Amino acid sequence: MQPSSSAFATAITQNNQLMCAKAEIWSSPPNPQLLYGPLELDAGSGDVTDDETAITRRTATCTVLDPTGDLTPSDAGDLLHPMSGNEIRLFRGLLLPTGPEYIPLGVFRNHNPDVVNRANGGMTAALDLADRMQPFSTYGWINPFTVQGDITQIIYSTLDGFMPGLEYNFDISGYEVNEVPSLVWGGIGAYAAARNKSAGEGATDPASGITDLATCAGWEVFFDAQGTATFRTITVPATRAPQFSWEEGPGCTAEAPHRGYDLSNWYNTVVVQGGTASIASNVQAVVYLPPKPNPCIPYSYTSPSITTESQGYSCGLGILYRLQFALEAVKVTMAPDPRVNSGDTARLNFPSSRIQGIYAIENVKMPLYAKGKMECKCRPVALTGMATFGLPAEY
């Protein structure tokens, strides 16, 4: 949940909200500076998607009006040219009696602009945006690159090596040092074999490499709405108080929620194996919520970064809390609240729809225009019991 003033927190629950949005162009780190803004946005389009299951968590689309043509990209150094390295910062907020209060929605790279001449003069630029993780998915190593040591340090040095000057929020309280063996990332051979590799073996790009390392520690790595590189434990909502409470009744801005079920992505057990086909390891763990599932529907995860049983348990637990409850998805459509992030939790209370309990917010789609609705995809969480683990031989 993103912070706001108490006046904003009160006003966002009212039905007569006066919404505002803005976009700005900034230079990239290490010394980001405001270059232009606010941009004039199309009043009827644009949204930001925040998906905790994606490597690049935040993506967005918006249309910029350019009546003079000065912003339309032509040369690599132009403000909106994707090769400029400039970033777009998006905000949504409310017009309060004291003035506008904006909540950041993300710091984005502009990787696919589409420019159109308008019949009444000027131009529009439709922007396809992705957060700071997207460049790390396109960077790579032509020559093999060896990493070894503590997972936290590897993630930091990898990010800093490609994008110096980032701000970091590594919430590693209670984190045990996880040493990983010597791993080789990149190289021409890794690219050729990318479609057939196990997780973490011969990572072809920094994004996939550090994502696997985080998963192996039971953590996640992503860029938050302020563009801060964040490394934290995967949300276990049963152990945290919900940040939001959405319930039917007077003052509720939510439409009747929709519940769906999907067996294709549902598992009740996670089997974790250290090593790969080319790196032997005897580290194994099976993670499940007791009692022991019967029948067992296992999800298998293998990585050379897993070197201890406790690490295998942490890895399996993080995966389990997302897969165990993927069977049920609840979609809530309501008045936008830009403080909502994926990974937050909400208490849902809709007795008429038989939806009650604490849910993890997995995906948020936030409109940039006044009449749009916020869409949230949520999954239920376990309120009792903790996961346990054993060895594959038990099965």
C-alpha positions in Angstrom: 0.0 0.0 0.0 1.4 3.4 -1.0 1.4 6.2 1.6 -0.9 9.2 1.4 -2.2 12.0 3.5 -5.1 11.4 5.9 -7.2 13.8 3.7 -6.5 11.6 0.7 -7.4 8.5 2.6 -10.7 10.0 3.5 -11.5 11.5 0.1 -10.8 8.3 -1.8 -13.7 6.6 -0.1 -16.2 9.2 -1.3 -18.4 8.8 -4.4 -17.7 12.4 -5.6 -14.0 12.1 -6.2 -12.3 14.6 -8.4 -9.6 12.6 -10.1 -6.4 14.0 -11.7 -3.5 12.3 -13.5 -0.2 13.4 -14.9 2.9 12.2 -16.8 6.4 13.5 -16.8 9.6 12.9 -18.7 12.7 12.3 -16.6 16.3 11.4 -17.4 17.5 8.0 -16.2 19.8 7.2 -13.2 22.3 7.9 -11.8 21.1 11.5 -11.6 17.4 11.6 -12.7 16.1 15.1 -13.5 12.7 16.3 -14.6 13.1 17.1 -18.4 9.5 17.9 -19.3 6.1 17.9 -17.7 3.4 17.5 -17.2 2.6 16.0 -20.5 -0.9 16.5 -22.0 -2.6 13.1 -21.9 -5.6 11.9 -23.9 -8.5 12.2 -21.5 -10.2 8.9 -22.5 -7.5 6.3 -22.5 -4.5 4.9 -20.8 -3.9 2.5 -17.9 -1.2 1.0 -15.7 -1.0 -2.8 -14.9 0.8 -4.1 -11.8 1.2 -7.8 -11.9 3.1 -9.6 -9.1 3.5 -12.8 -11.2 5.4 -11.0 -14.0 9.2 -10.5 -14.2 8.5 -6.9 -15.4 5.8 -6.1 -12.9 4.5 -2.7 -14.1 3.4 -2.0 -17.7 1.4 0.9 -19.0 -0.1 2.5 -22.1 -1.0 6.1 -22.6 -1.5 8.6 -25.4 0.4 11.9 -25.3 -1.0 14.9 -27.2 1.6 16.9 -29.1 -0.1 19.9 -30.7 3.3 21.5 -31.8 5.1 18.3 -32.8 8.0 19.2 -30.5 7.7 16.0 -28.5 7.3 13.6 -31.5 10.4 11.4 -31.6 12.6 11.5 -34.7 16.2 11.4 -33.5 17.7 9.2 -30.8 18.2 12.1 -28.5 14.6 13.3 -28.6 12.6 13.3 -25.4 10.2 10.4 -26.3 12.6 8.4 -28.5 13.1 4.9 -27.0 16.9 5.1 -27.5 17.1 8.3 -25.5 17.1 6.3 -22.2 14.6 8.8 -20.8 11.9 7.6 -18.4 8.2 8.3 -18.1 6.7 8.8 -14.6 3.0 8.3 -14.3 0.8 9.5 -11.4 -2.9 9.4 -10.4 -4.4 11.4 -7.6 -7.3 13.5 -6.3 -8.1 17.2 -6.3 -8.3 18.0 -2.6 -9.4 21.4 -1.2 -5.7 22.1 -0.5 -4.7 21.2 -4.1 -3.9 18.0 -6.1 -2.3 15.1 -4.3 -0.6 12.6 -6.6 0.3 8.9 -6.0 3.1 7.5 -8.2 2.1 4.6 -10.5 5.5 3.7 -11.8 8.7 4.7 -13.5 8.7 3.4 -17.1 10.9 3.0 -20.2 9.2 4.0 -23.5 10.0 1.1 -25.8 7.4 1.2 -28.5 6.0 4.7 -29.4 3.4 5.0 -32.2 3.1 8.5 -33.7 0.0 9.6 -35.6 -0.8 12.9 -37.3 -4.1 14.4 -36.2 -6.6 15.6 -38.7 -7.0 18.9 -36.8 -3.2 19.5 -36.6 -0.5 18.3 -34.3 0.3 14.7 -33.4 -0.4 12.0 -30.9 2.1 9.5 -29.5 0.7 6.3 -28.2 3.3 5.0 -25.7 3.8 1.4 -24.7 5.7 1.5 -21.4 7.4 -1.0 -19.1 9.1 -0.5 -15.7 12.9 -0.5 -15.1 13.1 -4.3 -15.2 12.3 -4.4 -18.9 15.8 -3.2 -20.0 17.3 -5.9 -17.8 15.3 -8.5 -19.9 17.0 -7.2 -23.1 20.5 -6.7 -21.8 22.8 -9.8 -21.9 26.3 -11.1 -21.9 27.9 -12.1 -25.2 30.7 -13.7 -23.2 30.0 -16.1 -20.3 29.6 -14.2 -17.0 30.3 -16.0 -13.7 28.5 -15.2 -10.5 29.2 -16.6 -7.1 28.4 -15.6 -3.5 25.5 -14.3 -1.5 22.2 -14.0 -3.4 21.6 -10.4 -2.1 25.0 -9.2 -3.2 24.7 -10.9 -6.6 21.3 -9.2 -7.2 22.6 -5.8 -6.1 25.8 -6.0 -8.2 23.9 -7.2 -11.3 21.4 -4.3 -11.1 24.1 -1.8 -10.3 26.3 -3.0 -13.1 23.8 -2.3 -15.8 22.0 0.7 -14.2 24.2 2.6 -11.7 22.6 5.0 -9.3 19.4 3.1 -8.5 17.7 3.4 -5.1 17.3 0.1 -3.2 15.0 -1.3 -0.7 16.2 -4.7 0.4 13.9 -5.8 3.2 16.0 -8.7 4.4 15.2 -8.8 8.1 15.5 -12.4 9.2 17.2 -13.3 6.0 19.9 -15.9 6.2 22.9 -15.6 3.9 22.4 -17.8 0.9 25.6 -18.7 -0.8 25.2 -20.0 -4.4 27.8 -22.0 -6.3 29.7 -20.7 -9.3 27.1 -20.1 -12.0 27.7 -19.1 -15.6 25.3 -16.7 -17.1 25.2 -15.6 -20.7 27.4 -16.6 -23.6 26.4 -17.5 -27.1 25.6 -21.1 -26.1 23.2 -20.0 -23.4 21.2 -18.0 -25.9 20.9 -20.9 -28.3 19.8 -23.2 -25.5 17.5 -20.7 -23.7 14.2 -22.4 -24.6 15.4 -25.7 -23.2 17.2 -24.7 -20.0 16.2 -25.3 -16.4 15.5 -22.3 -14.3 18.8 -20.4 -13.5 21.0 -22.6 -15.7 22.8 -20.4 -18.2 20.6 -17.3 -17.6 20.6 -15.3 -20.8 19.7 -11.9 -19.3 20.0 -10.2 -15.9 16.2 -10.2 -15.3 15.8 -13.9 -15.5 19.0 -14.5 -13.5 18.1 -12.3 -10.5 14.5 -13.5 -10.6 15.6 -17.1 -10.2 18.0 -16.2 -7.4 15.3 -14.4 -5.5 12.8 -17.2 -6.0 15.4 -19.7 -4.6 15.5 -17.7 -1.4 11.7 -17.5 -1.2 11.8 -13.8 -2.1 10.9 -11.6 -5.0 12.8 -8.8 -6.8 11.0 -6.0 -8.7 10.8 -2.2 -9.2 8.1 -0.5 -7.1 6.0 2.5 -8.1 8.9 4.9 -7.2 11.3 3.0 -9.4 13.1 1.6 -6.3 14.7 -1.9 -6.7 12.9 -4.0 -4.1 13.9 -7.4 -2.7 11.5 -8.9 -0.2 9.9 -12.1 0.9 7.0 -13.2 -1.2 3.8 -12.0 0.5 2.3 -14.6 2.9 -0.9 -12.7 3.6 -2.0 -15.0 6.4 0.7 -13.5 8.6 -0.1 -9.8 7.7 -3.0 -7.5 8.5 -4.9 -6.5 5.3 -4.2 -3.0 4.0 -7.7 -2.6 2.5 -11.2 -3.5 3.4 -13.8 -3.8 0.6 -17.3 -4.8 1.5 -20.8 -4.4 0.1 -23.2 -1.9 1.6 -23.6 1.9 1.8 -20.6 3.8 0.4 -19.2 0.7 -1.4 -17.7 1.7 -4.8 -17.2 -2.0 -5.9 -19.4 -3.8 -8.3 -20.5 -7.3 -7.5 -17.2 -9.3 -7.6 -16.7 -12.3 -10.0 -15.3 -15.6 -8.9 -13.7 -18.0 -11.3 -11.9 -21.4 -11.0 -9.0 -22.7 -13.1 -7.6 -26.2 -12.6 -4.9 -25.7 -15.3 -2.6 -23.7 -13.0 -3.4 -25.3 -9.6 -1.0 -27.3 -7.5 -1.0 -28.4 -3.9 2.6 -29.4 -3.5 5.9 -27.9 -4.5 8.9 -30.2 -5.2 12.2 -28.3 -5.0 15.4 -29.8 -6.4 18.9 -28.2 -6.2 21.2 -28.5 -9.2 20.5 -29.1 -12.8 21.1 -31.7 -15.5 24.7 -30.7 -15.5 25.2 -29.8 -11.8 24.6 -32.6 -9.3 23.0 -31.8 -6.0 21.3 -33.8 -3.2 19.2 -30.9 -1.9 15.5 -31.8 -2.1 12.4 -30.6 -0.4 8.7 -31.0 -0.7 6.5 -28.2 0.6 2.7 -28.5 1.2 0.1 -27.3 3.7 -0.9 -30.1 6.1 -2.5 -32.5 6.1 -0.5 -34.2 3.3 -2.4 -33.7 0.1 -4.1 -36.7 -1.4 -4.0 -36.7 -4.3 -0.7 -34.9 -4.7 -0.6 -32.4 -7.6 3.1 -31.4 -7.7 4.8 -28.4 -9.1 8.5 -29.0 -9.8 11.2 -26.3 -9.5 14.9 -26.9 -10.1 17.8 -24.5 -9.8 21.5 -24.7 -9.1 21.1 -21.7 -6.8 19.4 -24.0 -4.2 22.2 -25.3 -1.9 20.6 -26.1 1.5 17.4 -27.7 2.6 16.3 -24.6 4.5 16.7 -22.6 1.3 14.7 -25.3 -0.6 11.9 -24.9 2.0 11.9 -21.1 1.7 11.8 -21.4 -2.1 9.0 -23.9 -2.1 7.0 -21.9 0.5 7.1 -18.8 -1.7 6.0 -20.7 -4.8 3.3 -22.6 -2.8 1.6 -19.5 -1.5 1.0 -18.3 -5.1 0.1 -21.7 -6.6 -1.9 -23.3 -3.8 -4.6 -20.8 -4.1 -4.5 -20.1 -7.9 -7.5 -22.4 -8.3 -9.8 -19.6 -7.3 -9.6 -16.0 -8.6 -11.9 -13.2 -7.6 -12.1 -10.1 -9.7 -13.2 -6.8 -8.2 -14.1 -3.7 -10.2 -14.4 -0.5 -8.3 -13.5 3.2 -8.1 -9.8 3.6 -8.5 -7.5 3.8 -5.5 -3.9 4.5 -6.7 -2.5 3.4 -3.3 -3.2 -0.2 -4.2 -0.3 -2.4 -5.3 0.0 -6.0 -6.3 1.1 -8.0 -3.3 -1.1 -6.0 -1.0 -3.9 -7.8 0.9 -7.6 -6.9 1.2 -10.4 -8.1 3.4 -13.4 -8.9 1.1 -16.9 -9.0 2.5 -19.5 -9.6 -0.1 -22.0 -12.0 1.5 -24.5 -11.9 -1.4 -21.7 -13.2 -3.6 -20.5 -15.7 -1.0 -17.1 -14.0 -1.0 -15.6 -13.4 2.4 -12.1 -13.5 3.8 -8.6 -12.1 3.3 -7.3 -12.1 -0.3 -4.0 -11.3 -1.8 -4.1 -8.8 -4.6 -2.3 -10.4 -7.5 -3.0 -8.0 -10.4 -4.1 -4.4 -10.5 -5.2 -2.5 -13.6 -5.4 1.3 -12.9 -7.0 3.7 -15.4 -5.4 7.0 -16.1 -8.7 8.6 -17.2 -11.5 10.0 -15.0 -14.3 7.6 -15.8 -12.3 4.4 -15.7 -12.6 1.7 -13.1 -9.9 -0.1 -11.2 -9.8 -3.9 -11.8 -8.2 -6.2 -9.2 -7.5 -9.9 -9.5 -7.3 -11.5 -6.1 -6.6 -15.0 -4.7 -7.6 -16.4 -1.3 -5.1 -17.1 1.3 -4.7 -19.7 4.1 -5.7 -18.3 7.5 -4.8 -21.3 9.6 -1.9 -23.7 9.5 1.6 -23.3 8.2 3.3 -25.1 5.5 5.5 -28.1 6.2 8.1 -29.9 4.2 9.6 -33.3 3.8 11.7 -35.3 1.3 10.6 -36.8 -2.0 11.2 -40.2 -0.7 8.1 -39.8 1.5 6.0 -39.9 -1.6 
